[in-house]
Amino acid sequence: MISVPEYREIVAQLKHLAEKGTPLPIVVPRLIDQTAAAEMLGISLANFKRLEREAYFPFKRKMVGTSVRYRNTDIVHYLLADSESGDNAE
């Protein structure tokens, strides 16, 4: 038996492999804070907070007690989707 997150990761890997011919990069799933999320996206923390407040990102925040966290895998998938859509525009 596999967990739902594992199942979703397997499906995402298979879809990406079928569509692009390459697997998604291996990323160890973990929750990261806003600072780390902003660093992954290559933007300032203030800009990240503003964009998140405006619901710009497709990934959602996870509350751990009173702390805001994000799944690093969600951010990687967002970055890959964004870069792939940019490749199609050329």
Buried (B, 14 or more C-beta within 10 A) or exposed (E): EEEEEEEEBEEBEEEBEEEEEEEBEEEEEEBBBBEBBBBBBEBEBEEBBEBBEEEEBEBEBEEEEEEBBBBBBBBBBBBBEEEEEEEEEE
